[in-house]
């Protein structure tokens, strides 16, 4: 009730004693409220009226309780959930709670069980009021003093801290925890109570530029931890720990044991090869290892059994020489457990080890090496006289292989021995001229990007998915009609390939040639740089496709879909000149339509909605994504009787017109509403609450939206997703959360 100024009357225990929930929200003008008229009255008498109150939520009512010295709630023993937002009180005293939310409390200094104790002031007081705490959220409380580490108890299932100067930004939910801080130097028990984090399975340390140390003994308490991620911590070298080892005190390093660890991810960190070697030697079940931008690691090798057995292995792994500081020795115990290995952005990384290379990793099914030219060169080996690349240094168990920056002397990629390979990706290899895959009989997906000299592709008869882009010399895709298993084709046309296709299509059309350019099995077709000349013949050859994506085709002016009667999904994006779609009304199986950044198509869709038989098309549509809000007209929305998902994606959109908001109310079947990359959108639809079937609201990168609609949300809503949105909107959504409505960040 944004205009409410007064709420006064005669209240007493006869009215309030049975009250279970009290929520006062979004009343920015409210300045007189009998229940909170004065601190002295509330403290002396009124707080005793709420003998049964279990939940109290006050938000965006900045004028009530203004400048109270304290909000005294400790004697309200039935209170289990407390949410306070945008209040001007200095202290809050509380009973034992299950949920506590404090947001935008600009002068709040203390939160405790009794004044003048600080927030979590002592172990005894902490146990008194936090032993039952399950959810704790503190956002934008710049004066709050927190004198103890978090989380306060092991039973907490949800934790979110942001905008508290004495604390790092941290969150915990669903047994996953993250922490980030520009000031944090050491992550130890003074910051986190690791004993209370025993149950977490995932821990991410991100954007901590000054972090230099992770105490091993503290982290070793995370006995259930399965995934550890360290991202953007350039000064985290762990050199202090390793110096203790070199001086003979190995207790700190040897105690770094994460028995349940299955996945380790490091991105742009200063971690040394020596420290990672020591850490991984204790990981008996590691399945996923990702290294991205670790400049301290120059060499990669595989340890032998004698180097990793027993406690003496630590000495042999870290005390041999200074050069070992730069070498990551993958422990022998990983040979049978590691399934996924990703190494990226390591230009100088070299493989140093035995002649078998990675072949000893008998369980490795996924290998991705990107921007690691030296490593790729050493693992591929030399090219034989017959042009075959020796890949004996790669494990035959591989099912997914992704390589970039192949050696410059490698002109032909013709692997042997990868009999289980299902997915292959080759990228950023400007000297590569041919790819021949006859021996890869299990291969299903092939992606080649940025290979500018590539002119020959062979051995693709077993493929189900083919993706080619940035291969400007590729002018021939001979025999594609014989790829009888091909289901999905993504192709970025270049002038040479466009010309070749145009000639073949014309010849086929003029001569009645029965040999098609594409196999009849093709179901999904994704194409970039499509021209009018090619499309006029192309789509008539694809009557069976069910999914068509046309992207970044700047010269395309018209599209003929009359032959694509089986089409179910159509996506058009960044086609600046496209102004006409013919035959859309014949696509009667269409269930999904996406039109993005193609300014000429808004009026085109409006015209289609008035054509005879158009209602049959629109009535079957279930998903619609648009960047032009003018499409939301009353004639069109009236026909969208089956629409379940609507997405608006447009950076320039500021607001919806009254007509567009009215048209939205006609979408009676709408289940999911997405706003994506609407950077300038100032508000959500005012009448959003009238979408009575809406269950899921997604708001992604819409930083200008700062509040929920004044008229509220639909009663049917069950989920809100927020991604990179304003803090103000996030706080409002948290305040709107209930047992039925969940909010995800």
ABEGO torsion letter per residue (X at the ends): XAABABBBEBBBAAAAAABABBBBBGBAABABBAAAABAAAAAAAAAAABAABABBBBBGBAABGBGBABBBAAABAABABBBBBGBBBABBBBBBBABBBBBGBAABABBBABOABBBGABAAAAAAAAAABABBBBBGBAABBBABBOBABAABABBBBBGBAABBBBBBBGGBBBBBBAABABBBAAABBAAAAAABABBBBBGBAABABBBAAAAAABAABABBBBBGBAABAGAAAAAAAAAGBAAAAAABBBAABABBBBBGBABBAAAAAAAAAABAABABBBBBGBAABABBBBBBAAAABEAAAAAAAAAABAAAAABBBBBAAAAAABABBBBBGBAABBBBEBAAEAAABAABABBBBBGBAAAAAAAAEBBBAAGBBBAAABBAABABBBBBGBBAABABBBBBGBAABABBBBBGBAABABBBAAABAABABBBBBGBAABABBBGAAABABBBBBGBAABABBBGAAABAABABBBBBBBAAAAAAAAAAAAAAAAAGBABBABBAABABBBBBGBBAAAAAAAAAABAABABBBBBGBAABABBBAAABAABABBBBBGBAABABBBGAAABAABABBBBBGBAAAAAAAAAAAABBGAAAAAAABABBBBABAAABBAAAAAABAABABBBBBBAABABBBAAAAAAAAABAABABBBBBGBAABABBBAAAAABAABABBBBBGBAABABBBAAEBBAABABBBBBGBBAAAAAAAAAABBAABBBBX
